[in-house]
Amino acid sequence: MRVPKSLKVFGMLLILALVFSGCQAAAPAAPVQEAAATEAPAAEAAPAEAAAPAEAASGAQLICVIVPPVENPFFGAMSEIAAAKATELGYDVLQLVHDDDANKQMELFETCIARAASAIILDNAGADASVAAVQKAKDAGIPSFLVDREITQEGVAVAQIVSNNYQGATILAEYFVEMVGEEGNFVELTGRDTDTNAHIRSQGYHDVIDEYPGLVMVAQQTANWSQTEAYGVMESILQANPEIKGVIAGNDTMALGAQAAL
């Protein structure tokens, strides 16, 4: 069944609005850290801690930067920014990609350990599956600094620096309700199931949207943070549910994929 043109146009505008509002919502959320306030000094002291072994050894020390697939601009920018700062501080940098594969991530950690890295900066490949790799680095005397995604065990990484995903999600959900109204069918595209951020954002969405019984979620499916996957998922959903008023997604790349399918 073809989706009426009017719904397509409205859906496009809605998803674009969600993308822009997601960018705007990030600003107030960024200063709010999920990590305890007492962890902030540890994060600020990180360059000094990492520099300590550098003074004891000859030559430049190595920083490993390990991130998810850089086809996602967010992860690509994260890797480049971290690498640029490490280089500015006088470190050699090894930029690596784990492709959201915990086994590959472990191999990359082993490479960094073998090369006696001074520290590892990580956006991990799974909240549970990454604990072993971070622990292995810790046992080898190499500190890990986690950004964006948390692991489920405390005290293994030196610091876990994350934004307040729940707060950002509730702000976005409020804007979503404002855009679509208090009645109608909607679709949710969620992030990778092994990523705690995906669950936190979804919970934030539903804690707001579920207060409006007239808003009915006709489909909820993961697109694993991927624009390409979101396009395919959205096409399939529309076949069974052509009459929707809006799509809310866990990140901007999935929203753009859904927009392309409308």
ChimeraX attribute file (.defattr): number of C-alpha atoms within 10 A of each C-alpha:
attribute: neighborCount
match mode: 1-to-1
recipient: residues
	/A:1	8
	/A:2	9
	/A:3	14
	/A:4	11
	/A:5	10
	/A:6	9
	/A:7	16
	/A:8	21
	/A:9	12
	/A:10	16
	/A:11	21
	/A:12	21
	/A:13	15
	/A:14	21
	/A:15	25
	/A:16	16
	/A:17	16
	/A:18	26
	/A:19	21
	/A:20	12
	/A:21	18
	/A:22	21
	/A:23	14
	/A:24	14
	/A:25	19
	/A:26	18
	/A:27	11
	/A:28	12
	/A:29	17
	/A:30	14
	/A:31	11
	/A:32	14
	/A:33	16
	/A:34	15
	/A:35	15
	/A:36	9
	/A:37	10
	/A:38	8
	/A:39	15
	/A:40	14
	/A:41	10
	/A:42	14
	/A:43	15
	/A:44	10
	/A:45	10
	/A:46	15
	/A:47	13
	/A:48	11
	/A:49	15
	/A:50	20
	/A:51	16
	/A:52	11
	/A:53	13
	/A:54	17
	/A:55	11
	/A:56	8
	/A:57	9
	/A:58	8
	/A:59	10
	/A:60	14
	/A:61	21
	/A:62	22
	/A:63	24
	/A:64	28
	/A:65	25
	/A:66	27
	/A:67	24
	/A:68	22
	/A:69	17
	/A:70	17
	/A:71	11
	/A:72	14
	/A:73	11
	/A:74	13
	/A:75	18
	/A:76	15
	/A:77	12
	/A:78	19
	/A:79	24
	/A:80	14
	/A:81	12
	/A:82	18
	/A:83	21
	/A:84	13
	/A:85	12
	/A:86	19
	/A:87	15
	/A:88	10
	/A:89	11
	/A:90	13
	/A:91	22
	/A:92	17
	/A:93	20
	/A:94	15
	/A:95	14
	/A:96	19
	/A:97	22
	/A:98	22
	/A:99	17
	/A:100	19
	/A:101	16
	/A:102	20
	/A:103	15
	/A:104	14
	/A:105	26
	/A:106	21
	/A:107	13
	/A:108	19
	/A:109	23
	/A:110	16
	/A:111	13
	/A:112	23
	/A:113	21
	/A:114	10
	/A:115	13
	/A:116	16
	/A:117	25
	/A:118	24
	/A:119	26
	/A:120	25
	/A:121	21
	/A:122	28
	/A:123	26
	/A:124	30
	/A:125	28
	/A:126	21
	/A:127	18
	/A:128	16
	/A:129	18
	/A:130	22
	/A:131	21
	/A:132	14
	/A:133	21
	/A:134	26
	/A:135	18
	/A:136	16
	/A:137	23
	/A:138	18
	/A:139	12
	/A:140	14
	/A:141	14
	/A:142	21
	/A:143	23
	/A:144	23
	/A:145	20
	/A:146	21
	/A:147	17
	/A:148	19
	/A:149	20
	/A:150	27
	/A:151	21
	/A:152	13
	/A:153	13
	/A:154	11
	/A:155	9
	/A:156	21
	/A:157	22
	/A:158	19
	/A:159	22
	/A:160	26
	/A:161	20
	/A:162	18
	/A:163	20
	/A:164	21
	/A:165	24
	/A:166	20
	/A:167	20
	/A:168	24
	/A:169	26
	/A:170	21
	/A:171	20
	/A:172	26
	/A:173	24
	/A:174	14
	/A:175	17
	/A:176	23
	/A:177	16
	/A:178	10
	/A:179	15
	/A:180	19
	/A:181	14
	/A:182	16
	/A:183	13
	/A:184	16
	/A:185	19
	/A:186	19
	/A:187	22
	/A:188	22
	/A:189	24
	/A:190	23
	/A:191	24
	/A:192	18
	/A:193	15
	/A:194	16
	/A:195	21
	/A:196	19
	/A:197	23
	/A:198	22
	/A:199	18
	/A:200	17
	/A:201	25
	/A:202	23
	/A:203	16
	/A:204	19
	/A:205	25
	/A:206	16
	/A:207	16
	/A:208	17
	/A:209	20
	/A:210	12
	/A:211	10
	/A:212	14
	/A:213	10
	/A:214	13
	/A:215	19
	/A:216	17
	/A:217	17
	/A:218	15
	/A:219	17
	/A:220	16
	/A:221	15
	/A:222	19
	/A:223	28
	/A:224	21
	/A:225	24
	/A:226	21
	/A:227	22
	/A:228	16
	/A:229	16
	/A:230	28
	/A:231	21
	/A:232	15
	/A:233	19
	/A:234	26
	/A:235	17
	/A:236	13
	/A:237	16
	/A:238	18
	/A:239	12
	/A:240	11
	/A:241	17
	/A:242	18
	/A:243	17
	/A:244	21
	/A:245	20
	/A:246	27
	/A:247	24
	/A:248	24
	/A:249	33
	/A:250	25
	/A:251	22
	/A:252	23
	/A:253	22
	/A:254	29
	/A:255	29
	/A:256	21
	/A:257	24
	/A:258	28
	/A:259	22
	/A:260	18
	/A:261	18
	/A:262	20
